[in-house]
Structure formats: structure tokens, C-alpha cells
Amino acid sequence: MDFNVKKLASDAGVFFGRAVQFTEEKLGQAEKTELDTHLENLITRADNTKNWTEKIFRQTEVLLQPNPSARIEEFFYEKLDKKVPSRVTNGELLGQYMLEASRDFGPETPYGSTLSTVGEYQRRLGGAEREFLLTSSMNFLTPLRNFLEGDWKTITKEKRLLENRRLDLDICKARVKKSKQAEAKAALLSEEVDKAEHELRVAQTEFDRQAEVTRLLLEGISSTHLNHLRCLHEFAEAQAKYYAQCHQFMLELQKELNGTSATAAPSSSAASASAAPPRPDSVAIEDMILPATGTRKARVLYDYDAHDSSELSLLADEVITVYTVPGMDPDWLVGEKGNQKGKVPVTYLELLS
């Protein structure tokens, strides 16, 4: 018990001495031992590495998991050394809802069939997202986290120890200086000066040893950069693979939807074609320069290919401006889109209010 009290008192004295030295340095009242330029540069480089790694790590977490509540949950699971429970992605959940809606509405109906098709591709997109999140977390986030929670903590500990050794060294330097000044005035015995010089030599040796240990650790930052470079390549490759999968899935979905439209539209388009209005040959294209009266917007229901220069080709779902001119067949209208103008059949249009 007596030993512990003495040690506590000694530690408190050392801490107080360092605090005094540090304060006097800040006030310009004490000399400070400067680190060599190479070591200072290594410390600056390491600090920059830590700061930018932390920012990149945090923002990557936000990119991969935008939900802050989910990130907090994952953080606690990691701290408790437990496996993070599998979470359904938004794409998978959307696909699941669409597939259930398709069964409810009837997969044989046009709407139910389309819901089933789109839902299946949403499910695939969600699966690709899940794979991307898992790969990115393992190959990119984990190495960054290991550096921040492992290597950097070790570096910080050794840097702090180096700072303490420097403060001890400067305290000893100041003590020797004061001892020699007192000796010159014959106020101090030579034994006290020898003791102060011995403590200075010991402090210098400990400082040099700690500086070497810290330097070796800081030089290892180059290896950290190489490791993070490899992880960055893997992250970019995972992104490229994920977006390529998404692009391919959407191309396939569009192809299926277009094929479905082509098979479903004939009944409507055939009916339209069978009831297609006669060509308004009595109205020349020159007549269309008459002022437009009663212009309205119309949505195109089906694709339409112009048969001559007086007609206007149409694409399904585009919105055009339509109006009529005197003497024109009522089954036809004049359509405009951009700088193009021509006759269009009414049966291919849905007039909008």
C-alpha cells in the first residue's frame, strides 16, 4: 500500500512537471526540443491519412446505407461482436409488393402481368444491390475501419508517448541549465549538477528510442496507402459490376415490356386500323398554314408511321398539340410537335383537357 501511494505521488509529480513545461512552452517562457524535419513530415502525413480516411469511411457508410437508424443498429451489432441480421433491400421489398399485387389482380390481366414482370426485375435489382453492399463492406469499409480502430490507435499511443518523452527531456535540460547557473554562483554542489546531467542523458536516450519507434510506425503509412489503393480498386470494380448488372436488367425489362405491348396492342391497334379513317386527300398540306383554332394537347396511344409527307409520324406516349382546319375530314387532325407538322388520325390519340 505504501509503495502504491509513493508511486501515485511520483506519477502526479511527473504529470505536474510536464504540464508546467507544456504551459511555459506555449507562453514562450521555456525552450522546446524540435523534432527532425523527416519525423515532422511523417507525422503530418499520418494525420492527413487519418483525417481523410475517416471522412471517406463515414461518407461511404452513408452511401451504402443512407438510413441513419440502420447504421446505428449495425454499429451496435459490431461492437457487441454479433452478426448483423440480414436486411431486405428496398428493391427486393418493392419487387415483393409488386408480385403480391400481381397475384391479387390476376396475372392473366395486362396490369397484373406487367406487375409480375416489373416486380421480378425489381427483385433482381435488389439482389444485385445486396451483393454490392456486402462486397463493398468487406473489401473497402472493413480495411478502413481496421486502420482507424487498430493501426491508428497504436500510432496515437506512440505519438503521445513521444511527446511525453520530449517534455521530460526539456525538463531535464532546464534543470541542468539551472544547476550550472547555481553552481557558477557556488550555491550548488557539483554532485547535484552531475545528477541533473545524468538524468538528462537518460531522458535523451529514452527520447531517441521513442522517436525511432514512432518513426518506424509512421513510415508504415506507406503500406497503409498501398492497401487502401487496392481496396479502392476493388470498390470501383464492385460499383462497375453492380451498375452494369442494373443496366442489363433494365434493358431486359424494357425488351419484355415492349414485347408485351406489341402483343397486347394489336387488338387495339388492329381495331383502330380496321376502323382507320380514310385519308383526307381533300385537304392539302398547304391548307395547314391556316391559323390554328381550338388547339388542344393530345397523348399518342400507338406508334404511327406517316405514309406521305403530309402526315406526321407518332410515337406512343408522346404529347403533341392538335387542331383542325376548315374542310378537314373529322377523323383527322393537324398535329404539331416541335418544328414538325402533319395530319394525324384521331383514333391514335387521347385528347387531353
C-alpha positions as CSV (number, residue, x, y, z in Angstrom):
1,M,0.0,0.0,0.0
2,D,2.9,2.3,0.9
3,F,4.5,1.6,-2.5
4,N,1.4,2.4,-4.4
5,V,1.0,5.7,-2.6
6,K,4.5,6.7,-3.4
7,K,4.1,5.7,-7.0
8,L,0.9,7.7,-7.2
9,A,2.7,10.7,-5.8
10,S,5.6,10.2,-8.2
11,D,3.3,9.9,-11.2
12,A,1.4,13.0,-10.1
13,G,4.7,14.9,-9.8
14,V,5.8,13.8,-13.3
15,F,2.4,14.8,-14.7
16,F,2.6,18.2,-13.0
17,G,6.1,18.8,-14.2
18,R,5.0,18.0,-17.8
19,A,2.0,20.3,-17.5
20,V,4.2,23.2,-16.3
21,Q,6.7,22.6,-19.1
22,F,4.0,22.4,-21.7
23,T,2.3,25.6,-20.5
24,E,5.6,27.5,-20.4
25,E,6.4,26.4,-23.9
26,K,3.0,27.8,-25.1
27,L,3.7,31.1,-23.3
28,G,7.2,31.3,-24.8
29,Q,8.8,31.0,-21.4
30,A,10.6,27.7,-22.0
31,E,12.7,26.1,-24.7
32,K,11.3,23.3,-26.7
33,T,13.1,20.5,-28.4
34,E,12.1,20.3,-32.1
35,L,11.6,17.1,-33.9
36,D,13.7,16.5,-37.0
37,T,12.1,17.5,-40.3
38,H,11.7,14.0,-41.6
39,L,9.8,12.9,-38.5
40,E,7.6,16.1,-38.6
41,N,6.7,15.3,-42.2
42,L,5.8,11.7,-41.3
43,I,3.5,12.9,-38.5
44,T,1.8,15.4,-40.8
45,R,1.3,12.7,-43.5
46,A,-0.1,10.3,-40.9
47,D,-2.5,12.9,-39.5
48,N,-3.7,13.7,-43.1
49,T,-4.2,10.0,-43.7
50,K,-6.2,9.5,-40.6
51,N,-8.4,12.6,-41.3
52,W,-9.2,11.7,-44.9
53,T,-9.7,8.0,-44.2
54,E,-12.2,8.9,-41.5
55,K,-14.1,11.2,-43.9
56,I,-14.1,8.7,-46.7
57,F,-15.2,5.9,-44.4
58,R,-18.1,7.9,-42.9
59,Q,-19.3,9.1,-46.3
60,T,-19.1,5.6,-47.8
61,E,-21.2,4.3,-44.9
62,V,-23.8,7.0,-45.8
63,L,-23.6,5.9,-49.5
64,L,-24.1,2.2,-48.8
65,Q,-26.7,2.7,-46.0
66,P,-28.5,6.1,-46.2
67,N,-30.7,5.2,-43.2
68,P,-29.0,6.5,-40.0
69,S,-31.1,4.2,-37.8
70,A,-29.9,1.2,-39.7
71,R,-26.2,2.4,-39.4
72,I,-26.6,2.9,-35.7
73,E,-28.0,-0.6,-35.4
74,E,-25.2,-2.1,-37.4
75,F,-22.7,-0.2,-35.2
76,F,-24.0,-1.7,-32.0
77,Y,-24.0,-5.2,-33.5
78,E,-20.4,-4.8,-34.5
79,K,-19.4,-3.5,-31.0
80,L,-21.2,-6.5,-29.4
81,D,-19.4,-8.9,-31.8
82,K,-22.6,-10.2,-33.2
83,K,-23.6,-10.8,-36.8
84,V,-25.7,-8.1,-38.3
85,P,-29.1,-9.6,-39.2
86,S,-29.9,-9.8,-42.9
87,R,-31.9,-6.9,-44.1
88,V,-34.2,-6.8,-47.2
89,T,-33.2,-4.2,-49.7
90,N,-35.7,-1.6,-50.9
91,G,-35.6,-3.1,-54.4
92,E,-36.4,-6.5,-53.1
93,L,-39.2,-5.2,-51.0
94,L,-40.7,-3.3,-53.9
95,G,-40.5,-6.4,-56.1
96,Q,-42.2,-8.5,-53.4
97,Y,-45.1,-6.0,-53.2
98,M,-45.5,-5.9,-57.0
99,L,-45.5,-9.7,-57.2
100,E,-48.2,-9.9,-54.4
101,A,-50.2,-7.3,-56.2
102,S,-50.0,-9.2,-59.4
103,R,-51.4,-12.3,-57.8
104,D,-54.2,-10.2,-56.2
105,F,-55.2,-8.5,-59.5
106,G,-54.7,-11.7,-61.6
107,P,-51.5,-12.5,-63.5
108,E,-53.6,-13.0,-66.6
109,T,-54.7,-9.4,-66.8
110,P,-52.5,-6.9,-68.6
111,Y,-51.8,-4.9,-65.4
112,G,-51.2,-8.0,-63.3
113,S,-48.9,-9.5,-65.9
114,T,-46.9,-6.3,-66.1
115,L,-46.7,-6.0,-62.3
116,S,-45.3,-9.6,-62.2
117,T,-42.7,-8.8,-64.8
118,V,-41.5,-5.5,-63.3
119,G,-41.7,-7.0,-59.8
120,E,-39.4,-9.8,-60.8
121,Y,-36.8,-7.4,-62.2
122,Q,-37.1,-5.2,-59.1
123,R,-36.3,-8.3,-57.0
124,R,-33.2,-8.9,-59.2
125,L,-32.1,-5.3,-58.8
126,G,-32.5,-5.6,-55.1
127,G,-30.4,-8.8,-55.1
128,A,-27.6,-7.1,-57.1
129,E,-27.7,-4.2,-54.6
130,R,-27.4,-6.7,-51.7
131,E,-24.3,-8.3,-53.3
132,F,-22.8,-4.9,-54.0
133,L,-23.3,-3.7,-50.3
134,L,-21.8,-6.9,-49.0
135,T,-18.8,-6.8,-51.3
136,S,-18.1,-3.1,-50.6
137,S,-18.4,-3.6,-46.9
138,M,-15.9,-6.4,-46.8
139,N,-13.4,-5.2,-49.4
140,F,-13.5,-1.4,-48.7
141,L,-15.1,-0.4,-45.4
142,T,-13.6,-3.1,-43.3
143,P,-9.9,-2.3,-44.2
144,L,-10.6,1.4,-43.5
145,R,-12.2,0.6,-40.2
146,N,-9.3,-1.7,-39.2
147,F,-6.9,1.1,-39.8
148,L,-8.8,3.7,-37.8
149,E,-9.6,1.3,-34.9
150,G,-6.3,-0.6,-34.9
151,D,-3.2,0.9,-36.6
152,W,-4.1,4.5,-35.9
153,K,-4.7,3.9,-32.2
154,T,-1.3,2.3,-31.9
155,I,0.3,5.3,-33.7
156,T,-1.6,7.7,-31.5
157,K,-0.4,6.0,-28.4
158,E,3.3,6.1,-29.5
159,K,3.0,9.8,-30.6
160,R,1.6,10.6,-27.1
161,L,4.5,8.7,-25.5
162,L,7.0,10.6,-27.7
163,E,5.5,13.9,-26.7
164,N,5.9,12.9,-23.0
165,R,9.5,11.9,-23.6
166,R,10.2,15.2,-25.2
167,L,8.6,17.1,-22.3
168,D,10.8,15.0,-19.9
169,L,13.8,15.8,-22.0
170,D,13.2,19.5,-21.9
171,I,12.5,19.4,-18.2
172,C,15.9,17.8,-17.7
173,K,17.6,20.4,-20.0
174,A,16.1,23.2,-18.0
175,R,17.2,21.5,-14.7
176,V,20.8,21.2,-15.9
177,K,20.8,24.8,-17.1
178,K,19.6,26.0,-13.7
179,S,22.1,23.7,-11.9
180,K,25.0,25.1,-13.8
181,Q,23.9,28.6,-13.2
182,A,23.6,27.9,-9.4
183,E,27.0,26.1,-9.5
184,A,28.6,29.2,-11.0
185,K,27.3,31.1,-8.0
186,A,28.7,28.4,-5.7
187,A,25.2,27.8,-4.4
188,L,25.0,24.2,-5.5
189,L,27.3,21.2,-5.1
190,S,28.9,19.5,-8.1
191,E,27.1,16.3,-7.2
192,E,23.7,17.9,-7.9
193,V,25.0,19.0,-11.3
194,D,26.2,15.5,-12.1
195,K,22.8,14.1,-11.1
196,A,21.0,16.5,-13.3
197,E,23.3,15.7,-16.2
198,H,22.8,12.0,-15.7
199,E,19.0,12.5,-15.7
200,L,19.4,14.5,-18.9
201,R,21.4,11.6,-20.6
202,V,18.8,9.1,-19.6
203,A,15.9,11.3,-20.8
204,Q,17.8,11.9,-24.1
205,T,18.2,8.1,-24.6
206,E,14.6,7.4,-23.9
207,F,13.5,10.2,-26.2
208,D,15.7,9.0,-29.1
209,R,14.5,5.4,-28.6
210,Q,10.8,6.5,-28.7
211,A,11.5,8.8,-31.7
212,E,12.8,5.7,-33.6
213,V,9.8,3.6,-32.6
214,T,7.4,6.3,-33.7
215,R,9.3,6.9,-36.9
216,L,9.1,3.2,-37.9
217,L,5.3,3.2,-37.2
218,L,4.8,6.3,-39.2
219,E,6.8,5.0,-42.2
220,G,4.3,2.1,-42.3
221,I,1.7,4.6,-43.5
222,S,3.1,4.0,-47.0
223,S,2.0,0.3,-46.7
224,T,-1.4,1.6,-45.5
225,H,-1.7,3.7,-48.6
226,L,-0.9,0.7,-50.8
227,N,-3.5,-1.4,-49.0
228,H,-6.2,1.3,-49.3
229,L,-5.3,1.7,-53.0
230,R,-6.0,-2.0,-53.6
231,C,-9.3,-1.7,-51.7
232,L,-10.3,1.4,-53.7
233,H,-9.8,-0.5,-56.9
234,E,-12.0,-3.4,-55.6
235,F,-14.6,-0.9,-54.5
236,A,-14.7,0.7,-58.0
237,E,-14.9,-2.8,-59.6
238,A,-17.8,-3.7,-57.4
239,Q,-19.6,-0.5,-58.4
240,A,-19.0,-1.1,-62.1
241,K,-20.3,-4.6,-61.8
242,Y,-23.3,-3.5,-59.9
243,Y,-24.3,-0.7,-62.3
244,A,-23.6,-3.0,-65.3
245,Q,-26.0,-5.6,-63.8
246,C,-28.6,-2.9,-63.2
247,H,-28.2,-1.6,-66.8
248,Q,-28.6,-5.1,-68.2
249,F,-31.6,-5.9,-66.1
250,M,-33.3,-2.7,-67.2
251,L,-32.6,-3.4,-70.9
252,E,-34.1,-6.9,-70.5
253,L,-37.1,-5.4,-68.7
254,Q,-37.7,-2.9,-71.4
255,K,-37.4,-5.6,-74.0
256,E,-40.0,-7.7,-72.2
257,L,-42.3,-4.8,-71.7
258,N,-42.0,-3.7,-75.4
259,G,-42.7,-7.3,-76.4
260,T,-45.8,-7.4,-74.2
261,S,-47.0,-4.1,-75.6
262,A,-46.5,-5.4,-79.1
263,T,-48.6,-8.4,-78.4
264,A,-51.3,-6.6,-76.4
265,A,-51.6,-3.6,-78.7
266,P,-52.5,-5.4,-81.9
267,S,-56.1,-6.0,-80.7
268,S,-56.5,-2.3,-80.0
269,S,-54.3,-1.2,-82.9
270,A,-55.9,-3.7,-85.2
271,A,-59.3,-2.4,-84.3
272,S,-58.1,1.1,-84.8
273,A,-56.6,0.1,-88.1
274,S,-59.8,-1.6,-89.2
275,A,-61.6,1.5,-88.4
276,A,-58.8,3.7,-89.6
277,P,-60.2,6.9,-91.1
278,P,-59.9,7.5,-94.8
279,R,-57.0,9.6,-95.9
280,P,-58.1,13.3,-96.0
281,D,-56.8,13.7,-99.6
282,S,-59.2,16.7,-100.0
283,V,-57.1,18.7,-97.6
284,A,-53.7,19.7,-98.9
285,I,-50.7,20.3,-96.7
286,E,-50.7,23.9,-97.7
287,D,-54.1,24.3,-96.0
288,M,-52.4,23.6,-92.7
289,I,-50.8,27.1,-92.6
290,L,-54.2,28.5,-91.7
291,P,-54.4,29.9,-88.1
292,A,-54.9,27.2,-85.6
293,T,-58.3,27.3,-83.8
294,G,-59.2,25.3,-80.7
295,T,-55.7,23.9,-80.1
296,R,-55.5,21.1,-77.6
297,K,-53.0,18.7,-76.2
298,A,-53.2,15.0,-77.1
299,R,-51.4,11.9,-75.9
300,V,-50.4,9.4,-78.6
301,L,-51.8,5.9,-77.9
302,Y,-49.9,3.9,-80.5
303,D,-47.0,4.3,-82.8
304,Y,-47.9,5.7,-86.2
305,D,-45.8,5.8,-89.4
306,A,-46.6,8.6,-91.8
307,H,-47.5,7.4,-95.3
308,D,-46.5,10.6,-97.1
309,S,-45.1,14.0,-96.4
310,S,-48.4,15.5,-95.4
311,E,-48.7,13.2,-92.4
312,L,-46.9,13.2,-89.1
313,S,-45.2,10.1,-87.6
314,L,-46.1,9.4,-84.0
315,L,-44.6,7.6,-81.0
316,A,-46.7,6.1,-78.3
317,D,-47.0,8.1,-75.1
318,E,-45.7,11.4,-76.5
319,V,-47.8,14.5,-76.1
320,I,-48.5,16.7,-79.1
321,T,-50.6,19.8,-80.0
322,V,-53.6,19.2,-82.3
323,Y,-56.2,21.3,-84.0
324,T,-58.4,21.2,-87.1
325,V,-58.7,23.3,-90.2
326,P,-61.8,24.1,-92.3
327,G,-62.8,21.4,-94.7
328,M,-60.7,18.7,-93.0
329,D,-62.1,15.2,-92.5
330,P,-63.4,14.9,-88.9
331,D,-61.4,11.7,-88.4
332,W,-58.2,13.5,-88.8
333,L,-56.4,16.4,-87.1
334,V,-53.4,18.5,-87.7
335,G,-50.6,17.6,-85.2
336,E,-47.6,19.6,-84.2
337,K,-44.5,18.6,-82.2
338,G,-41.5,20.9,-82.2
339,N,-41.0,22.2,-85.7
340,Q,-42.8,19.2,-87.3
341,K,-46.4,19.4,-88.5
342,G,-48.7,17.0,-90.3
343,K,-52.0,15.2,-90.4
344,V,-52.7,12.5,-87.7
345,P,-55.6,10.1,-87.3
346,V,-57.9,10.8,-84.3
347,T,-58.1,7.1,-83.4
348,Y,-54.4,7.1,-82.4
349,L,-54.9,10.0,-80.0
350,E,-56.3,10.6,-76.5
351,L,-57.4,14.2,-76.3
352,L,-56.4,15.9,-73.0
353,S,-58.4,18.6,-71.2
